[in-house]
Amino acid sequence: MTTYQDIHKVLDAENAAFAQAHIIQSDAEALEIAAQLSQQFKLNAVLRDTTRELPFEEIEAFSQSGLWAITVPKQYGGADVSSYTVAKIIALFSGADGSIGQIPQNHFYALEVLRNTGTDTQKQKLYSEVLKGARFGNALAEFKTKTAAQKHTQITQVTRGDKQGFEVNGEKFYCTGSLFAHRIPTLVRDANDREYLAFIPSDAQGLQRINDWSGFGQKTTGSGTVKFNQVFVDAEDVIVFDRAFSEPTLVGPFAQIMHAAIETGIARAAFEETLQRVKQARAWIDANVERADQDPLTIYEIGKVAADVRASEVLLKQAAHAIDAAKPHPTTENIAKASIDVAKVRAHSTETALKASSKLIELAGSRGSQRADGLDRHWRNARVHTLHDASRWKYYFIGNYVLNNILPPRRGTL
């Protein structure tokens, strides 16, 4: 186990400083930059996965490109791109490198909570940092509680010198992006069981980031443990969290569509790789054909995967449009519809990513198992990422909605 300070590459984040990033002006510009940058990140994706080399340089380029600020509202200087643009960009990067595609998800999630529950002063401060290139990680989940809903990390009002603020104590796990972050939005509870999101600087005294993520997939997401020992946080850096779900907001469906985009991107990349590998594979002896791409059963399997990948992409677009339609005037009803549309793609993309990545290895033949090619990374990334939520429960919520008109719960894990 190594601490963040032991890692051989040291981020500017350690000094809470960042250079002025490019500011993107439109959806079209965001998509153009994402297309170019994702192709660059694809070049060494296999090597990073094999050696678990954390992508510090790539993440710096990613945020400096302006892509990490694309959801900042226009009145605060951002492009405020559509949910569909965000989904397409995350899918692009996830196809290039499943780990890199996941890293900004919690950053955008924190910005969406800020949009809904932060004060104008808090928005001006934090959005300004993001426009300059700041990255937010996350410290939401806990590993040592009886259920995922339980949270032990506490926040307490304190006074230090002449400064009023809060103290945070606790421990978090699966803190995606925390090793690359300038701030770590941390989910905390007070003595009255109210939940808040504390945007804690990553170099705060008493905060420890531990590089101990050992999952067999999503190996370079910068996830791991974050510990808080009497960490002081300014009052202006703490925003209400629970109201994002007790009231009708788009925080839940927006969070979930990004997860669906990760899986959809992995599925598309695995499928495109399959087409190339089948061209190189040997035909099965019983097919009585010269090439694998002439094998009728291979062609049949390719057709099934092609239909599934395209279906996930269409469902992703439909869900994003539902979110954007509800955005101007969110209500209980249109939030529920958006949540159900997102649940549909989330369930479907889970199955499609696993199927497409498995079929890649199957149809590539024995050559597809060679470690140097890294074809298994798509399946490993998909399998680990899909564990965020159980697709079986998504089908339950969808069925209960269409059959009994029962609205789904409002939370970030639907």
Disulfide bonds with the S-S distance in Angstrom:
none
